[in-house]
């Protein structure tokens, strides 16, 4: 049994399409990169691809999802999905592999991946879990797959036996017990709504369906990332799930540039959120706000100041 890592681009992969395919077939088709033939070209054979010849039934696939939502300029990528090859590489067409290309008869090499499973909810929400830093800590010199060069001897060799075993355990597979989580949890995790959509008019949260089949949202750090420059201790908290909010474009711009009274209401609502309350009770946060003499240890006043909506009487 081999273990492979495949990159999946969050911004362009159609997760809605993936879910429909999974619900219908309990498997998804995947194309072997760079191998295709148009009508009139020399016929394509599975044996033309060294990669295809190595992919075997029951091989394990880990999906390394790139370009995940992030409120910073750094690209966020993590392993978030696991599957098993159920049908070895075979000749297919682009139209059969990609639903948005129906009718495209270009020959490609495809294989079927089933038994899809994702991470438990708490681990899904932790953006540092199974990210590149974690992988490199587990295996020195690990290189993440990217672009079209995702399956070859080099990348296969990068996933040694010890790392493969640890990844299997992370997904609930070990010798003693299997506690896998249906991959639908991943779709639910991605298929979010604007944080403020429950408390305001739906017309305020107009968005669009992105290329990945999901509503387009933007990621916002409630405690701004710039705060870590003056208080490095807050770094991990700022990057934690509790500090991250998914907002529609309208609300994201509003919290930065809206009228004072509107931004204050948004801040007040976030401060009443249980996850936010718990985060601000962290000893590091409490120590930080105690030292802030200007706002006398008051988080609300501190946020008003940071978001530039503080009045003199505050």
N, C-alpha and C positions, 0 to 999 in steps of 0.2 A: 504493500500500500504506500503510495506517495502522497505528500502533502504539498499543495500549491497555494500561492497567494496571487489573487487577481485584483487589479485596480478597478474600481467602479466610481465613476464621476457623479457626485451628488447633483451637480448643476445640470447635467445633460441626460442622465439615465432616467428613463420613464418608469417611475416606481408604480404609478397607477396601472400601467400596462403590465408590469411585472406581477402585480397582485392579481390581475384578471387571469393571466396565464397560469399562475400558481393555483388559483381556485379551480380552474378548469382541468388542468393536467397534473397537479401536484408535482410539477417540475417546470424548469425554465430552460429555454435553448440559449446556448452561448456560442459565439463564433471564435474560432481560432484566428488570431490576428494576422493580418497582412496577406492571407491566402485567398485569392479570388480569381475567377475567370469570367469574362464577358462572352456573349454569343459570338462564335467565330474564332475565339482564341483556342489554343491547345487545351484539350479537356483536362480538368482538374482531377487529381487523385489524392486520396487521403495520404498515400505514401509520399506525396510531394512535400509534406510538412514534417520536419523532425519533431516538432512539438506534438503534433497530432499522434505520432507513432508512440509517444511516451505516455499519453493520457490513457489510463486504464479504468475499467469499471471498479467502483468502490474507492477510488482515490478521493481524498478529502480536499475541498476547496475552501479557502478563507478569502472573503471579500474585503479588500482594503479600500474603504470609501474615502475619496479625496474631495477637496473643496467644500467641506462641511461649513454650515453657517458659523461665522465668527465675527465678533465685533472689532477685531483688530486686523492689521494688514497681513499677519502671518496666516499661511494656509493650514487649515486644520484637517488632518487625515487620521483615520483609525480603522482597525479591523472591527467590524460590527455584524458580520453575517458569516455563517458556515453552511456548507452544503456537501453533497456527495455525488460523484459522477455515476449516473444510472444507465447511461447509454454512451458507449465509446464513440469517438469521432466518426462522422459519416458525411456524405455529400448532401448539401442542402442548397437553398437559395437565400439571398438577402431578404426577399419578401416573406419567407417562412420564419426567419429569425427575428426580423424587425417588423412589427405590426404596422408602423407608419410607412413602410416601403412595400406594401402589398402590391404584387404584380411585377416586382423587380426580380428578374430571372437570373441575375448574376450568380454564378456558382460560388459557393463558399463551403468551408468545412465547419461543421457545428458538432456540438455534443450536448447532452441533456444533464442538468444538475437538479437533483431532488433532495429530499430530507433537509430542507432549509430550516435553519434555526438561528435565533439571535441571542443577545445577552439579556439577563434579567433587567428589569426596569431601572433599578438604582445604578447599575453599571452602564446602561445606555445613557443615562443623564450625566455621567462623569466623563467629560471631554478628554481627560488625560488617560483614561483606561484603554489599553491596547493601542496607544498612539505611537508615533515613530520613536519618541524618547524612551518609552517603555520597552519597545522592541529592541532598541540598541542597548539598553541596560541589560536585557536578558541575553543578548548575543552580540558580542563585539563585532563591529564592521557590517552589521546588517544594512542592506540597501533596499529601500522600498521600491516596488514595481511602479512604473508610470508609463503613460503613453501607450503605444502599441507593443512595446517590448516587454510584455508581461510574463511570458512563459518561455524560459530557455534554461539551459544547464546552469548558467550563472545564478539566476534567481532561485532555481530549485535547490542549488547547493547552499544558498543563503538561509534556507529554512532547515536547520539541523534537527535531529531527532529530539533533543531536549526541549527546544523551543516548540516543536510541533506538539509534544506531550503537554506542555504548559498551556498552549492555546486550546487544546481539546478540553482541558480541565476548566478553563475560563468559560467555555460554552456548555459546561455541565456534563462533559463526557470523561469519565474515569473508570478504572477497573471495578470499583465497588458500586457505583451508583450513576444513573443517567438522569439528569434533571434539566433537559433541554427546554427551551422556550420557543414557541411557534414564531416564525419570522414575522407574522402579522404584527407583533409587538413593535417591530422596527418601523413598519408603515405607520402605525398609530403614533409612534414617537416623532416621526417626521411630519405627519399630517396635522400640524398645529393650527391654532387660531390666534389672532392678536390678543395679547394679555388683557386689553381693555374692552374687548368685544362683548363681555358679559354685562358690563356696567354702562354702556353707552349705545347710542343708535347704530344699528348695523350699517347704515349708509355712510358712517364716518370711517368705515374700515374697508373701503373698496380696494380690491387688489386684483390680481390676474393669475391665471394658471401658468406656472413656469414650465420650462422645457422638461422638467422632471415629473410633470403631471400633478404637482402639489401647489397649493396656494403660496404665492411668493410672500415671504416675510423677511424681516431684517432683525439681526441680533443686537441687543443693546445691553451694555454693562451699566447697572444701576449705580453702583459706586464706580465712577469713571476710572479707566485704566491709568490715567495720568496721576491718580492718587498714589500709585505704587512708587512713583519717582521720589516722593517725599516720605513715604512710609513703606519700605520694602516688605515689612512684615505682613502687609495686607495683600501681597501679590497673589498668594494661593487662593485667598478668599475672593478676590476680584475675579479670578478665572473660574471660580466654582459655579456649578449649576444654579445655586441659590441666588447668585448675583446676575444671572443672565435672563433677559426677557426677550421673547419673540414678539415683534411689533409689526403692524402693517406700515407701509411707507408713510402714510399720513400721520400716524401716531408717533412714529420715530422722529419725523421732522418737527412735529408739534412739541414733543418734550424738549427739543433743543431750541426751537425758535418761536414757540407759541406765546400767546399773551400770558402775563404773569399769573393771573388768576387761574387760567387753564392748566398751566404747568404745575402750580401748587396743588391743584386737585389731583393731578396724576401722581405726584409724589406722595400725597396723603394716602391715596389708594394703594400704592405699592407698599407703603409702610405698614398697612393693615394686613398685608398678605402674610400668612403663617410662616411660609418659608423664609421671607425677609426678616420677620421678627426673630426667628431662630438664628439666622445668620448674624444679626446685629448683637445677639447675646453671646456670641463667641468671645472668649476672654481677650483675644487679640483686638477685636473690634471695640470692646468695652474700654480697654486700655487706651486705644487710639482716641476715642471720643472724650475720655476723661482729661486727656492732655490738651484738648482743644479749648483753651480758655475763652476764646472769642465767642463761642456758642454755648459755653457753660455746660458742656456734656449733653447737649440736646441734639439728637440726630436729625430731627425735623428741621431745625434751624440750620444745621450743617448742610443738609441737602438743598435747602432754599438758597443758601449762599453759593454752593457749587454750581447750581443750575441758574444762578443769577436772577432769582425771583424774590430775593429777600427784601422786605420793606424796612425802613428805619425803625419802626416801632417793634420789629422782631428782635 
